Amino acid sequence: MTVAGSATLRSSVATLTERRYRESPVAPLPPPKTLSPRDRKWVPVAWVALCLIWGSTWLAIKIGLNDLPPISFCAIRFAIAAAVLFAICLGRFPLPRSLRDYGFLAFTGILTFGVNYGLLFWGEQHVSSGLAAI
């Protein structure tokens, strides 16, 4: 490909991207706000809380596996999470309208979370929670 052809290709891709952005039914995000000094002090607190909550997940999985089989435990965890997220999103975002959209969401959810975490929960029966976290 020549340099002129490469520039033309880049130009047409940029034009297509801009057109898709303008025609998108989703409103563009506003620019990020800077935090006031009063709000900035809460950033380390939020970071520590996130570390504690996220880090304790692996230990909670290890403890929960004493009472539940791994796939059932994983399914219960994600059923509860899906219900909470559905309640949060209800009324804030439009729900998908077609059955095809729900099929796509189910397929990607199973591959992204179901298989990944199902294997993680199963594997955590055999390794420590610290190793599973890594």
Helices and strands as residue ranges (DSSP letters): H 3-23, H 37-40, H 42-64, H 70-89, H 99-109, I 110-115, H 116-123, H 129-133
